[in-house]
């Protein structure tokens, strides 16, 4: 699929480029073609490399006494478009934040288990309270879930699969709940079975549709990914492609409330299908969490 999109992009850029060099008499057509050429080139080769750090904050309880800085990233999609140099760039930007904790929300690879080789720079991720991850649908589509999990564990990254763990931070206990990708091995009910309302809980998930399950009701915050923010998103319109969730295109990226649940969706750092992004920069999220 990625090769097909690349061929279309290159064919367009070459043929329209030749036209622009030869045809300048019809000014309206010339302007339209040059604008489209610039937009396709920018969206395919420039914007996908313009990694930003988005800053945000959240309070999980009414009178917080503790604070941590989390780095949230997702959808690396190591493969045809994003290799080790990009993963290394992402890691350096994360470390520059000096996070207390790192959350990675799945889709590490794009096409196959061979893509795992490009993830090696993740071994340099460090945070005082650890680096935690969940799987995404592409790990399973690529038949690479075992290889991805083994690689991440060898890097010192803790995979949370349909379970919870407790972190002692100052005078508080912060509970992390991690659910595997819900299109495959994810079990939200099993993940949240021992979580009670009194716990301060952050759920890590790849697909934001986890909030459709009543089992998430005791999570104070759900962090999710998967949508890429639509990848192609126009101002005042939003995502152009269909967003691959039941929640739909209204839940593309950023903060949302769903049935009283706080949900944050990151648009991720990589691409799938076409290599393009437009008006939707790849992002790392620097999230200040008080609890």
C-alpha positions in Angstrom: 0.0 0.0 0.0 2.8 2.4 0.9 4.5 1.7 -2.4 1.3 2.5 -4.3 0.9 5.8 -2.6 4.5 6.7 -3.2 4.2 5.9 -6.9 1.1 8.2 -7.1 2.9 11.0 -5.3 6.1 10.8 -7.4 4.1 10.5 -10.6 2.1 13.7 -9.7 5.2 15.7 -8.8 7.1 14.7 -11.9 4.3 15.2 -14.4 3.0 18.4 -13.0 6.6 19.6 -12.6 7.2 19.1 -16.3 3.9 20.9 -17.1 4.9 23.9 -15.0 8.2 24.2 -16.7 6.6 24.2 -20.1 3.3 25.9 -19.6 3.0 29.5 -18.3 0.5 31.1 -20.6 -2.7 30.1 -18.9 -2.1 31.9 -15.6 -5.1 30.5 -13.6 -4.3 26.9 -14.5 -0.6 27.5 -13.9 -1.3 29.0 -10.4 -3.6 26.1 -9.4 -1.0 23.5 -10.5 1.9 25.2 -8.8 -0.1 25.5 -5.5 -1.1 21.8 -5.7 2.5 20.8 -6.4 3.8 22.8 -3.4 1.1 21.3 -1.2 1.8 17.7 -2.2 5.5 18.2 -1.9 5.2 19.9 1.5 2.7 17.3 2.9 4.7 14.4 1.7 8.3 15.4 2.4 8.4 18.4 4.8 5.6 18.3 7.3 6.1 14.6 8.3 9.6 15.7 9.5 8.5 18.7 11.5 8.3 17.1 14.9 6.8 19.3 17.6 6.4 19.1 21.4 2.8 19.9 22.5 2.5 21.0 26.1 -0.6 20.4 28.2 -1.6 19.7 31.8 -4.2 17.9 33.8 -5.3 17.5 37.4 -6.5 14.0 38.3 -7.9 15.0 41.8 -9.4 18.1 43.3 -6.5 18.9 45.7 -3.4 17.5 44.2 -0.2 17.1 46.3 2.1 15.4 43.7 3.2 16.2 40.2 4.9 14.3 37.4 5.9 15.3 33.9 5.0 12.7 31.3 6.2 12.4 27.8 3.4 10.7 25.6 4.2 9.4 22.2 2.7 6.9 19.8 2.4 5.6 16.2 6.1 5.4 15.3 5.3 3.1 12.4 8.9 2.2 11.9 9.2 0.9 8.3 9.1 2.4 4.8 8.8 6.1 5.9 10.4 6.2 9.4 13.6 4.4 10.2 16.2 4.5 12.9 17.3 8.1 12.2 13.7 9.3 12.9 13.3 7.2 16.0 16.6 8.6 17.3 15.3 12.1 16.6 12.1 11.4 18.6 14.1 9.9 21.5 16.4 13.0 21.7 13.4 15.3 21.7 11.8 13.2 24.5 14.9 13.3 26.6 15.2 17.0 26.2 11.8 17.3 28.0 13.4 15.6 31.0 10.3 13.6 31.7 9.6 11.8 35.0 7.8 9.1 33.1 7.3 8.0 29.5 4.2 6.5 27.9 4.3 4.9 24.4 0.8 4.1 23.0 1.4 1.4 20.4 1.9 1.0 16.6 5.7 0.7 16.8 6.0 -1.0 13.4 4.4 -0.6 10.0 4.5 -3.7 7.9 6.5 -6.6 9.2 8.7 -8.0 12.0 11.7 -6.8 10.1 10.7 -3.3 11.0 11.7 -3.9 14.6 15.3 -3.3 13.7 14.5 0.5 13.3 13.4 0.7 16.9 16.8 0.3 18.5 17.2 4.0 19.5 14.3 3.5 21.9 16.8 1.7 24.2 18.1 5.2 25.1 14.8 6.4 26.6 15.2 7.1 30.3 12.9 8.4 33.0 13.0 8.2 36.8 9.7 6.5 37.1 10.1 4.3 34.0 9.1 3.9 30.4 5.8 2.1 29.8 4.1 0.9 26.6 1.1 -0.9 25.2 0.7 -2.6 21.8 -1.2 -1.2 18.8 -3.0 -2.9 16.0 -0.1 -2.7 13.6 1.9 -5.0 15.8 -0.7 -7.7 15.1 -1.4 -6.8 11.5 2.3 -7.2 10.8 2.5 -10.5 12.8 5.2 -8.8 14.8 3.7 -8.5 18.3 6.1 -11.0 19.9 9.1 -9.5 18.2 8.1 -6.0 19.2 7.4 -6.9 22.8 10.7 -8.8 23.1 12.6 -5.9 21.6 11.0 -3.3 23.9 11.6 -5.4 27.0 15.3 -5.8 26.0 15.4 -1.9 25.9 14.1 -1.7 29.5 10.6 -0.6 28.4 7.9 -2.2 30.5 4.9 -3.5 28.5 1.6 -3.4 30.3 -0.7 -6.0 28.7 -4.3 -6.2 30.2 -3.0 -5.5 33.7 -2.3 -2.8 36.2 0.7 -1.7 38.3 1.3 0.7 41.1 3.8 3.5 41.3 4.6 5.1 44.6 5.2 8.8 44.0 5.7 10.9 47.2 2.7 10.3 49.5 0.5 9.0 46.6 0.0 5.8 44.7 -0.5 6.2 41.0 -2.1 3.3 39.2 -1.2 2.5 35.6 -3.7 0.3 33.6 -2.5 -0.9 30.2 -4.7 -2.6 27.7 -3.5 -4.5 24.6 -4.9 -3.4 21.3 -8.7 -3.9 21.5 -9.0 -5.1 17.9 -6.9 -8.1 18.8 -5.9 -9.2 22.4 -7.2 -6.3 24.4 -9.5 -7.0 27.3 -10.7 -3.8 29.0 -12.7 -5.7 31.6 -9.8 -7.9 32.6 -7.5 -4.8 32.8 -9.8 -2.8 35.0 -11.3 -5.6 37.1 -9.4 -4.7 40.3 -9.5 -0.9 39.9 -11.8 1.0 42.2 -13.1 4.5 42.2 -10.8 5.6 45.0 -7.7 4.6 43.0 -5.9 7.4 41.0 -5.6 5.6 37.7 -4.3 6.4 34.2 -5.2 4.0 31.4 -2.9 3.5 28.5 -4.5 2.3 25.3 -3.8 2.5 21.6 -7.4 2.8 20.4 -9.5 5.5 22.0 -12.6 3.3 21.6 -11.7 1.8 24.9 -13.9 4.6 26.5 -16.9 3.0 24.9 -16.6 0.2 27.5 -18.2 0.8 30.9 -15.1 -0.9 32.4 -13.1 2.3 31.9 -15.3 4.3 34.3 -12.8 4.1 37.2 -9.9 5.5 35.1 -9.2 9.2 35.9 -7.5 9.7 32.6 -7.4 7.7 29.4 -4.4 8.2 27.1 -4.9 7.0 23.5 -3.6 7.3 19.9 -4.4 5.4 16.7 -6.2 8.2 14.8 -3.1 10.1 13.7 -5.4 13.1 14.0 -6.6 12.0 10.5 -3.1 12.5 9.1 -4.5 14.9 6.6 -6.5 17.6 8.4 -7.8 20.9 7.0 -8.4 24.1 9.0 -12.1 24.5 10.1 -12.9 21.1 8.5 -10.8 18.6 10.4 -9.7 15.1 9.3 -10.2 14.4 5.6 -9.8 10.6 5.7 -12.1 8.5 7.8 -10.8 8.1 11.4 -10.6 4.4 12.1 -12.6 4.4 15.3 -16.3 4.0 16.4 -16.0 7.3 18.1 -15.6 8.9 14.7 -13.9 12.0 13.2 -15.1 14.3 16.0 -12.6 12.5 18.2 -9.5 13.1 16.2 -6.8 14.5 18.6 -6.5 16.5 21.8 -8.7 16.6 24.9 -12.2 15.2 25.1 -14.8 14.2 27.6 -16.8 11.1 27.0 -19.5 10.1 29.5 -17.6 12.1 32.1 -14.3 10.4 31.1 -11.2 12.5 30.5 -9.7 11.3 27.2 -6.5 12.6 25.5 -5.7 11.4 22.0 -2.3 12.1 20.5 -1.8 12.3 16.7 1.5 10.4 16.9 4.9 10.8 15.3 4.6 8.6 12.2 2.4 7.8 9.2 0.8 4.8 7.6 -0.7 4.3 4.2 0.5 7.5 2.5 3.7 9.2 3.8 1.8 12.5 4.0 0.7 14.8 6.8 -1.0 18.1 6.2 -1.9 20.7 8.8 -1.3 18.0 11.4 2.3 18.0 12.6 3.8 14.9 14.2 3.9 15.4 17.9 5.3 14.4 21.3 3.1 15.4 24.1 4.6 16.9 27.3 1.9 16.4 29.9 2.1 17.8 33.4 0.0 15.6 35.6 -1.0 16.6 39.1 -2.7 14.2 41.5 
